[in-house]
Amino acid sequence: MYLPRQLISHLYQQLLRSHHPLSPPVLILVALEPDALCACRILTALLKRDYIPHKIQPVAGYGDLARAGEELVKPMRTNNGGSGGVVVCLGVGGLVDLSEILCLSTEEDDEEEDMGGVEVWVFDARRPW
């Protein structure tokens, strides 16, 4: 779903309502470019202020993105014994199918769009084709 810039604050308010210090950490996948790094700095300052646990994973390309999906996002799925959570993509993911790269869908999930309790937010200046 596309959210206009004016409504992005509603996402953060939802995060505040749904998370507490004992919740699973918010995973931030950040591209190694100035805009994404600055956005990561701002977001982590907000998360620290509100005592929301988070983890930052730098992503240098599609290989790193797929590796993060396999090693970090896939274990978060409730289908794999995880407890779900939020994945924030800063500067990555606007041009690719994230459900495939981040291991959020399997062959069994084709009929039903079940991402295993994982919510993905994409903040990317590049627009998809």
C-alpha positions in Angstrom: 0.0 0.0 0.0 1.3 3.5 -0.9 1.1 6.1 1.9 1.4 9.8 1.1 4.2 11.6 3.0 1.7 13.4 5.2 0.5 10.0 6.7 3.9 8.5 7.5 3.5 9.8 11.1 0.5 7.4 11.5 2.9 4.5 10.8 5.1 5.5 13.7 2.1 6.1 16.0 1.0 2.5 15.2 4.4 1.3 16.0 4.3 3.1 19.4 1.0 1.5 20.2 2.0 -2.0 19.2 5.5 -2.2 20.7 7.0 -2.0 24.1 10.6 -2.6 25.4 10.1 -6.3 25.6 8.8 -6.7 22.0 11.0 -8.2 19.3 13.4 -5.7 17.8 12.5 -3.7 14.8 14.9 -4.7 12.0 16.1 -1.8 9.9 17.6 -2.7 6.5 19.5 0.4 5.3 21.2 1.1 2.0 24.7 2.5 2.1 23.9 5.8 0.5 23.7 9.3 2.2 19.9 9.7 2.1 19.2 6.3 3.6 21.9 6.6 6.3 20.5 10.0 7.3 17.0 8.6 7.5 18.4 5.7 9.6 20.0 8.1 12.0 16.7 10.0 12.4 14.6 6.8 12.8 17.0 5.3 15.4 17.0 8.5 17.4 13.2 8.2 17.6 13.3 4.5 18.4 15.8 5.1 21.2 13.8 8.0 22.6 10.7 5.8 22.8 12.5 2.7 24.1 11.7 0.6 21.1 14.4 -2.1 20.5 15.9 -2.2 17.1 18.6 -3.7 15.0 20.4 -2.1 12.0 21.6 -4.2 9.1 23.5 -2.4 6.3 22.6 -3.6 2.8 25.1 -3.0 -0.1 23.1 -4.7 -2.9 20.6 -7.4 -3.8 22.9 -10.1 -2.5 23.1 -8.6 0.9 19.3 -8.0 0.8 18.7 -11.7 0.1 21.2 -12.7 2.7 19.5 -10.5 5.3 16.2 -12.1 4.3 17.5 -15.6 4.8 19.4 -15.0 8.0 17.3 -12.3 9.8 13.8 -12.0 8.4 13.0 -15.7 7.8 13.6 -16.6 11.5 11.2 -13.8 12.5 8.2 -15.5 10.8 5.7 -17.1 13.1 5.7 -20.1 10.7 9.4 -20.6 11.5 9.1 -20.3 15.3 9.6 -16.6 15.4 7.4 -14.0 17.0 6.8 -11.7 13.9 7.9 -8.1 13.9 8.5 -5.1 11.7 11.1 -4.7 9.0 11.9 -1.2 7.8 13.7 -0.9 4.5 15.4 2.5 4.0 16.6 3.1 0.4 16.2 -0.6 -0.6 13.3 -2.7 -1.9 11.5 -0.2 -4.0 12.3 -1.9 -7.3 12.1 -5.6 -6.4 9.6 -8.2 -5.1 10.4 -8.2 -1.4 8.2 -11.1 -0.4 10.5 -13.3 -2.5 13.9 -11.8 -1.6 13.1 -11.5 2.1 11.8 -15.1 2.2 8.3 -14.0 3.3 6.5 -16.3 0.9 6.9 -20.0 0.3 5.3 -22.4 -2.2 2.6 -23.3 0.4 1.7 -19.6 0.9 0.8 -18.9 -2.8 -3.0 -19.2 -2.2 -3.0 -17.0 0.8 -0.9 -13.9 1.4 0.6 -14.9 4.8 3.9 -13.2 5.7 4.2 -15.0 9.1 3.4 -11.9 11.3 6.2 -9.8 9.6 5.2 -6.3 8.6 7.5 -4.6 6.0 7.8 -0.9 5.5 9.6 0.4 2.5 11.0 4.0 2.3 12.6 4.4 -1.1 13.0 7.4 -3.3 13.1 5.2 -6.4 9.7 4.4 -7.8 8.9 0.9 -9.0 8.3 0.3 -12.7 
